[in-house]
């Protein structure tokens, strides 16, 4: 959607939009779209966008609002005000931070220099805009840049170069099926053919442009092409009084018919231009209207048209306004330099902060690394102590095992043997005759065996004490 259709669609969304970035974008699109339909409304919406962007702290939105204000003031032919806002926008944008928006603003400034007759400055800005748009591959703006460069070459009377860039632009907009771009391009080509005296081609392309602008609801485009067609008819009437020109390509018609068409189209253009506040259109087409009235013999209307022409021209193209534009250019350059200085300072502060953060990060890493190393060493010592303790514990177990083995061996062999001896001697004791001399031998044997058994038991007790001593850690 474009033109009034797009505006109607956006206006339906506006009441429901929250006060956020999306509303900023919505207001910006509305303002830009209004530029050729009602620039006063476009200015109101841009100021609303500016207030919201400032309140939310959105610098990009602020810059885009300044750009929208510049575009709408340009369409009111208030070039000093337009340039003031474009310069404010450029301070907030750089080639790196927003090449597309930056290039668009550069392109708008180029048109202002074109309007005040500084074609060389306009060409420089247009070529810079084209360079930026080619870098980011912005097809629509590339098409627009080619068209703007074509206009400059037209004004410099290099018609072949003008058509070269116009047809480059046309090819892009045909590929994109961009009606707005096509409409502007048809009008540009029509202007070149007019200067080449190919009036049939000029009328053909201006008619195509007028039809598309009417379809889009673009009042400024309609006014310009009505004026262009009226100017062509005035030129045709003038050329009829200049016989002998062999390079003209003209349609059939009489001087009277040409002048009637000229006055009708020019009057419609001026009326619409007054409605939308497009002063530049009024200036150009009032002059053409004055010439048409003069050729038709209507001197009163001619005088009124000339008075209108001079009045509006003085208000727009006065020396004072040109001086203001030059001052604004100087102010912008100073503001951009100040902005660059601020950016450099911020970069230095950022680099210093980055170094501080890096140093702090390294210190933290060393502290953390030291902590983990210390924990590792402590754990290593603990593991070493546990390993030694485990070794000692195994040694104790081994000693205990040996002692228990000795005790078991002594019990199974020596103790059992002595007990068996005692039991054997008891069996041979003569219980029926205590006076039996053999009983004494038995008693002596039992006593001797008991002494041996006592030695063995004491030895076992000593070994058992060794085991208990190991359990308490006394042997470590």
C-alpha positions as CSV (number, residue, x, y, z in Angstrom):
1,X,0.0,0.0,0.0
2,X,1.0,3.6,-0.7
3,X,-0.4,7.1,-0.4
4,X,-3.8,7.6,1.1
5,X,-4.5,3.9,1.2
6,X,-1.4,3.4,3.4
7,X,-2.3,6.3,5.6
8,X,-5.9,5.0,6.2
9,X,-4.4,1.6,7.2
10,X,-1.9,3.1,9.6
11,X,-4.4,5.5,11.1
12,X,-6.6,2.5,12.1
13,X,-3.7,1.0,14.0
14,X,-2.6,4.3,15.7
15,X,-5.3,4.4,18.5
16,X,-4.3,0.8,19.7
17,X,-0.6,1.4,19.5
18,X,1.3,1.3,22.9
19,X,3.7,4.1,23.7
20,X,6.8,2.2,22.7
21,X,9.2,1.7,19.8
22,X,6.5,0.3,17.5
23,X,4.4,3.5,17.9
24,X,7.5,5.6,17.1
25,X,7.9,3.6,13.9
26,X,4.2,4.0,13.1
27,X,4.2,7.8,13.6
28,X,7.4,8.1,11.5
29,X,5.8,6.1,8.6
30,X,2.7,8.2,8.8
31,X,4.6,11.5,8.8
32,X,6.7,10.5,5.8
33,X,3.7,9.3,3.9
34,X,1.8,12.6,4.5
35,X,4.7,14.6,3.0
36,X,3.1,14.8,-0.4
37,X,-0.5,14.7,0.7
38,X,-0.6,17.1,3.7
39,X,2.8,18.1,5.0
40,X,1.3,20.1,7.8
41,X,-0.2,16.9,9.2
42,X,3.1,15.2,8.5
43,X,4.8,17.9,10.7
44,X,2.3,17.4,13.5
45,X,2.9,13.6,13.5
46,X,6.6,14.0,13.4
47,X,6.5,16.3,16.4
48,X,4.4,13.7,18.2
49,X,7.0,11.1,17.3
50,X,9.8,13.4,18.5
51,X,8.2,13.9,21.9
52,X,7.6,10.1,22.4
53,X,11.1,9.2,21.3
54,X,12.7,11.8,23.7
55,X,10.5,10.5,26.6
56,X,11.5,6.9,25.9
57,X,15.2,7.9,25.4
58,X,15.3,6.4,21.9
59,X,18.0,8.4,20.0
60,X,17.3,6.6,16.8
61,X,13.6,7.6,17.0
62,X,14.6,11.2,17.7
63,X,16.9,11.2,14.6
64,X,14.1,9.7,12.4
65,X,11.7,12.3,13.7
66,X,14.1,15.1,12.7
67,X,14.4,13.5,9.3
68,X,10.6,13.3,8.9
69,X,10.3,17.0,10.0
70,X,12.9,17.9,7.4
71,X,11.1,16.0,4.6
72,X,7.8,17.7,5.4
73,X,9.2,21.2,5.7
74,X,11.0,20.6,2.3
75,X,7.6,19.8,0.8
76,X,6.4,23.1,2.1
77,X,9.4,24.8,0.4
78,X,10.7,25.9,3.7
79,X,14.3,24.9,2.9
80,X,16.0,26.6,5.8
81,X,13.7,24.8,8.3
82,X,14.1,21.5,6.4
83,X,17.9,21.8,6.4
84,X,17.9,22.6,10.1
85,X,16.2,19.4,10.9
86,X,18.2,17.3,8.4
87,X,21.4,18.6,10.1
88,X,20.0,17.7,13.5
89,X,19.3,14.2,12.2
90,X,22.8,13.8,10.7
91,X,24.3,14.6,14.1
92,X,22.5,11.5,15.5
93,X,23.4,9.2,12.7
94,X,26.7,8.1,11.2
95,X,27.6,6.1,8.1
96,X,28.4,3.2,10.5
97,X,25.5,3.3,12.8
98,X,22.7,3.8,10.2
99,X,24.0,3.8,6.6
100,X,20.5,3.6,5.2
101,X,19.0,6.5,7.2
102,X,22.2,8.5,6.8
103,X,22.2,8.1,3.1
104,X,18.5,9.1,2.9
105,X,19.2,12.3,4.8
106,X,22.2,13.1,2.6
107,X,19.9,12.6,-0.4
108,X,17.4,15.1,1.0
109,X,20.0,17.7,1.6
110,X,21.2,17.2,-2.0
111,X,17.6,18.1,-3.2
112,X,17.7,21.3,-1.2
113,X,21.0,22.4,-2.8
114,X,19.4,21.5,-6.2
115,X,16.4,23.7,-5.4
116,X,18.6,26.8,-4.5
117,X,20.7,26.3,-7.7
118,X,23.9,24.9,-6.2
119,X,24.1,21.9,-8.6
120,X,27.7,21.0,-7.9
121,X,26.9,20.6,-4.1
122,X,23.8,18.7,-4.9
123,X,25.6,16.3,-7.2
124,X,28.3,15.7,-4.5
125,X,25.6,14.8,-1.9
126,X,23.7,12.6,-4.4
127,X,26.9,10.7,-5.3
128,X,27.6,10.2,-1.6
129,X,24.1,8.9,-1.0
130,X,24.4,6.5,-4.0
131,X,27.7,5.2,-2.6
132,X,26.2,4.4,0.7
133,X,23.1,2.8,-0.8
134,X,25.2,0.6,-3.1
135,X,27.2,-0.5,0.0
136,X,24.1,-1.8,1.7
137,X,22.2,-2.9,-1.4
138,X,19.2,-0.7,-0.9
139,X,17.5,-1.1,-4.3
140,X,14.7,1.5,-3.8
141,X,17.1,4.2,-2.6
142,X,19.6,3.3,-5.4
143,X,16.8,3.9,-7.9
144,X,16.0,7.2,-6.2
145,X,19.7,8.2,-6.3
146,X,19.9,7.5,-10.0
147,X,16.8,9.6,-10.6
148,X,18.1,12.5,-8.5
149,X,21.5,12.4,-10.3
150,X,19.5,12.5,-13.6
151,X,17.8,15.6,-12.4
152,X,21.1,17.4,-11.7
153,X,22.4,16.5,-15.2
154,X,19.1,17.8,-16.6
155,X,19.6,21.1,-14.8
156,X,23.2,21.2,-16.1
157,X,21.8,20.7,-19.6
158,X,23.6,17.4,-20.1
159,X,20.5,15.6,-21.5
160,X,22.2,12.4,-22.6
161,X,23.7,11.9,-19.2
162,X,20.3,12.7,-17.6
163,X,18.5,10.1,-19.6
164,X,21.2,7.6,-18.9
165,X,20.6,7.9,-15.1
166,X,16.8,8.2,-15.5
167,X,16.6,4.9,-17.4
168,X,18.9,3.2,-14.8
169,X,16.4,4.4,-12.2
170,X,13.4,3.2,-14.3
171,X,14.9,-0.3,-14.7
172,X,15.2,-0.7,-11.0
173,X,11.6,0.5,-10.2
174,X,10.2,-1.6,-13.0
175,X,11.9,-4.7,-11.5
176,X,10.6,-3.8,-8.0
177,X,7.1,-2.8,-9.4
178,X,7.4,0.3,-7.2
179,X,4.7,2.7,-8.4
180,X,5.9,5.7,-6.5
181,X,9.4,5.3,-7.9
182,X,8.0,4.7,-11.4
183,X,5.8,7.8,-11.2
184,X,8.7,10.1,-10.2
185,X,10.9,8.5,-12.9
186,X,8.3,9.0,-15.6
187,X,8.1,12.7,-14.6
188,X,11.9,13.1,-14.7
189,X,12.1,11.5,-18.2
190,X,9.3,13.7,-19.4
191,X,11.2,16.8,-18.3
192,X,14.3,15.7,-20.3
193,X,12.2,15.1,-23.4
194,X,10.7,18.6,-22.9
195,X,14.1,20.2,-22.9
196,X,15.0,18.2,-26.0
197,X,11.9,19.6,-27.7
198,X,10.4,16.1,-28.1
199,X,7.0,17.3,-26.8
200,X,5.2,14.2,-27.8
201,X,7.4,12.0,-25.7
202,X,7.3,14.6,-22.9
203,X,3.5,14.6,-22.8
204,X,3.4,10.8,-22.9
205,X,5.7,10.3,-19.9
206,X,4.1,13.2,-17.9
207,X,0.7,11.6,-18.5
208,X,2.0,8.3,-17.2
209,X,3.4,10.0,-14.1
210,X,0.1,11.9,-13.5
211,X,-2.0,8.7,-13.7
212,X,0.3,6.9,-11.2
213,X,0.3,9.9,-8.8
214,X,-3.5,10.1,-8.9
215,X,-3.6,6.3,-8.2
216,X,-1.3,6.8,-5.2
217,X,-3.1,9.9,-3.9
218,X,0.2,11.9,-4.0
219,X,-1.0,15.5,-4.2
220,X,2.5,16.9,-4.7
221,X,3.2,14.5,-7.6
222,X,-0.2,15.4,-9.1
223,X,0.5,19.1,-8.8
224,X,4.0,18.8,-10.3
225,X,2.9,16.8,-13.3
226,X,-0.2,19.0,-13.9
227,X,2.2,21.9,-14.0
228,X,4.7,20.1,-16.2
229,X,1.9,19.3,-18.8
230,X,0.7,22.9,-18.6
231,X,4.2,24.1,-19.2
232,X,4.7,21.9,-22.2
233,X,1.5,23.3,-23.8
234,X,2.7,26.8,-23.1
235,X,6.0,25.9,-24.8
236,X,4.2,24.5,-27.8
237,X,2.2,27.7,-28.1
238,X,5.4,29.8,-27.9
239,X,7.2,27.6,-30.5
240,X,4.4,28.1,-33.0
241,X,5.5,31.8,-33.1
242,X,9.1,30.7,-33.8
243,X,9.0,29.1,-37.2
244,X,12.1,27.3,-38.7
245,X,12.9,25.1,-35.7
246,X,13.5,21.7,-37.3
247,X,14.3,19.8,-34.1
248,X,10.9,19.9,-32.6
249,X,8.6,16.9,-32.3
250,X,5.1,18.3,-31.6
251,X,1.5,17.0,-31.5
252,X,-1.2,18.4,-33.7
253,X,-3.0,21.5,-32.4
254,X,-3.5,25.2,-32.7
255,X,-2.0,27.9,-30.6
256,X,-5.4,28.6,-29.0
257,X,-5.9,25.0,-28.0
258,X,-2.3,24.8,-26.6
259,X,-2.8,27.9,-24.5
260,X,-6.2,26.8,-23.2
261,X,-4.6,23.5,-22.2
262,X,-1.7,25.3,-20.7
263,X,-3.8,27.7,-18.5
264,X,-6.1,24.9,-17.4
265,X,-3.4,22.5,-16.3
266,X,-1.3,25.3,-14.7
267,X,-4.3,26.6,-12.8
268,X,-5.1,23.2,-11.4
269,X,-1.5,22.7,-10.4
270,X,-1.2,26.1,-8.6
271,X,-4.6,25.6,-6.8
272,X,-3.5,22.1,-5.5
273,X,0.0,23.4,-4.6
274,X,-1.6,26.2,-2.4
275,X,-3.8,23.6,-0.7
276,X,-0.8,21.5,0.3
277,X,1.6,24.4,0.9
278,X,4.1,23.5,-1.9
279,X,5.5,27.0,-2.5
280,X,8.1,25.9,-5.0
281,X,5.4,24.6,-7.4
282,X,3.5,27.9,-7.1
283,X,6.7,29.9,-8.0
284,X,7.6,27.8,-11.1
285,X,4.1,27.3,-12.5
286,X,2.9,30.9,-11.7
287,X,5.7,32.1,-14.0
288,X,4.6,29.7,-16.8
289,X,1.0,30.8,-16.2
290,X,1.9,34.4,-16.5
291,X,3.6,33.7,-19.9
292,X,0.5,31.7,-21.1
293,X,-1.8,34.6,-20.2
294,X,0.5,37.0,-21.9
295,X,0.4,35.0,-25.1
296,X,-3.4,34.7,-24.9
297,X,-3.7,38.5,-24.5
298,X,-5.3,38.3,-21.0
299,X,-3.1,41.0,-19.4
300,X,-5.0,41.3,-16.1
301,X,-4.6,37.6,-15.3
302,X,-1.0,37.8,-16.5
303,X,-0.3,40.6,-14.0
304,X,-1.9,38.6,-11.2
305,X,0.1,35.6,-12.0
306,X,3.4,37.6,-12.2
307,X,2.6,39.2,-8.8
308,X,2.0,35.8,-7.4
309,X,5.2,34.5,-8.8
310,X,7.4,37.4,-7.4
311,X,5.7,37.3,-4.0
312,X,6.3,33.6,-3.5
313,X,9.8,33.7,-5.0
314,X,11.0,36.4,-2.6
315,X,9.6,34.5,0.4
316,X,11.5,31.3,-0.6
317,X,14.6,32.3,-2.5
318,X,15.6,35.5,-0.7
319,X,19.2,36.3,-0.1
320,X,18.5,36.0,3.6
321,X,17.3,32.4,3.3
322,X,20.3,31.5,1.2
323,X,22.5,32.9,3.9
324,X,20.6,31.0,6.5
325,X,21.2,27.8,4.6
326,X,24.9,28.4,4.3
327,X,25.0,29.1,8.1
328,X,23.1,25.9,8.8
329,X,25.6,23.9,6.7
330,X,28.4,25.4,8.8
331,X,26.5,24.7,12.0
332,X,26.0,21.1,11.0
333,X,29.7,20.6,10.1
334,X,30.6,21.9,13.6
335,X,28.0,19.8,15.3
336,X,29.2,16.7,13.4
337,X,32.8,17.5,14.5
338,X,31.7,17.9,18.1
339,X,29.8,14.6,17.8
340,X,32.9,12.9,16.5
341,X,35.0,14.3,19.3
342,X,32.4,13.0,21.8
343,X,32.4,9.6,20.1
344,X,36.3,9.5,20.3
345,X,36.1,10.4,24.0
346,X,33.5,7.7,24.6
347,X,35.7,5.2,22.7
348,X,38.7,6.2,25.0
349,X,36.6,5.8,28.1
350,X,35.3,2.5,26.8
351,X,38.8,1.2,26.1
352,X,39.9,2.3,29.5
353,X,36.9,0.6,31.1
354,X,37.7,-2.5,29.0
355,X,41.3,-2.5,30.3
356,X,40.1,-2.2,33.9
357,X,37.6,-5.0,33.4
358,X,40.3,-7.1,31.9
359,X,42.7,-6.5,34.8
360,X,39.9,-7.2,37.3
361,X,39.0,-10.4,35.4
362,X,42.6,-11.6,35.4
363,X,42.9,-10.9,39.2
364,X,39.7,-12.8,39.8
365,X,40.9,-15.7,37.6
366,X,44.2,-15.8,39.6
367,X,42.4,-15.7,42.9
368,X,40.0,-18.5,41.8
369,X,43.0,-20.5,40.4
370,X,44.9,-20.0,43.7
371,X,42.0,-21.2,45.7
372,X,41.6,-24.4,43.5
373,X,45.4,-25.0,43.7
374,X,45.4,-24.7,47.4
375,X,42.4,-27.0,47.7
376,X,44.3,-29.4,45.4
377,X,47.4,-29.3,47.6
378,X,45.4,-29.8,50.8
379,X,43.6,-32.7,49.3
380,X,46.8,-34.1,48.0
381,X,48.3,-33.9,51.6
382,X,45.2,-35.5,53.0
383,X,45.4,-38.3,50.4
384,X,49.1,-38.8,51.3
385,X,48.2,-39.0,55.0
386,X,45.4,-41.4,54.3
387,X,47.7,-43.5,52.3
388,X,50.3,-43.6,55.1
389,X,47.6,-44.4,57.6
390,X,46.2,-47.1,55.4
391,X,49.7,-48.6,55.1
392,X,50.2,-48.5,58.9
393,X,46.7,-50.0,59.4
394,X,47.6,-52.8,57.0
395,X,50.9,-53.4,58.8
396,X,49.0,-53.6,62.1
397,X,46.5,-56.0,60.6
398,X,49.4,-58.1,59.3
399,X,51.1,-58.1,62.7
400,X,47.9,-59.0,64.4
401,X,47.4,-61.7,61.9
402,X,50.8,-63.1,62.6
403,X,50.3,-62.9,66.4
404,X,46.9,-64.6,66.1
405,X,48.5,-67.3,64.0
406,X,51.1,-67.9,66.7
407,X,48.4,-68.0,69.4
408,X,46.4,-70.4,67.3
409,X,49.4,-72.6,66.6
410,X,50.4,-72.6,70.2
411,X,46.9,-73.4,71.3
412,X,46.5,-76.2,68.7
413,X,49.9,-77.8,69.3
414,X,51.6,-76.9,72.6
415,X,48.5,-76.3,74.9
416,X,46.6,-79.2,73.4
417,X,49.7,-81.4,73.9
418,X,50.3,-80.5,77.5
419,X,46.6,-81.0,78.3
420,X,46.6,-84.4,76.6
421,X,49.7,-85.3,78.7
422,X,47.8,-84.3,81.9
423,X,44.7,-86.2,80.8
424,X,46.9,-89.3,80.1
425,X,48.6,-89.1,83.5
426,X,45.2,-88.7,85.2
427,X,44.1,-92.0,83.5
428,X,47.0,-93.9,85.0
429,X,46.6,-92.6,88.6
430,X,45.6,-95.4,91.0
431,X,42.6,-94.1,92.6
432,X,42.0,-97.4,94.5
433,X,45.3,-97.3,96.3
434,X,46.7,-93.9,97.0
435,X,49.8,-95.5,98.5
436,X,50.7,-96.9,95.2
437,X,54.4,-95.8,94.6
438,X,53.5,-95.1,90.9
439,X,51.1,-92.4,91.9
440,X,54.0,-90.3,92.9
441,X,55.5,-90.5,89.5
442,X,52.1,-89.5,88.0
443,X,51.8,-86.5,90.4
444,X,55.3,-85.4,89.5
445,X,54.5,-85.7,85.8
446,X,51.3,-83.7,86.2
447,X,53.2,-80.9,88.1
448,X,56.0,-80.7,85.5
449,X,53.4,-80.6,82.7
450,X,51.4,-77.9,84.6
451,X,54.6,-75.8,84.9
452,X,55.1,-76.1,81.1
453,X,51.4,-75.2,80.5
454,X,51.8,-72.2,82.7
455,X,54.7,-70.9,80.6
456,X,52.8,-71.5,77.4
457,X,49.7,-69.6,78.8
458,X,51.8,-66.7,79.9
459,X,53.4,-66.5,76.5
460,X,49.9,-66.5,74.9
461,X,48.9,-63.7,77.3
462,X,51.9,-61.6,76.2
463,X,51.0,-62.1,72.6
464,X,47.3,-61.1,73.3
465,X,48.6,-57.9,75.0
466,X,50.5,-57.2,71.9
467,X,47.3,-57.4,69.9
468,X,45.4,-55.1,72.3
469,X,48.3,-52.7,72.2
470,X,48.1,-52.5,68.4
471,X,44.3,-51.8,68.4
472,X,44.9,-48.8,70.7
473,X,47.6,-47.4,68.4
474,X,50.3,-47.6,71.1
475,X,52.6,-49.3,68.7
476,X,52.4,-46.6,66.0
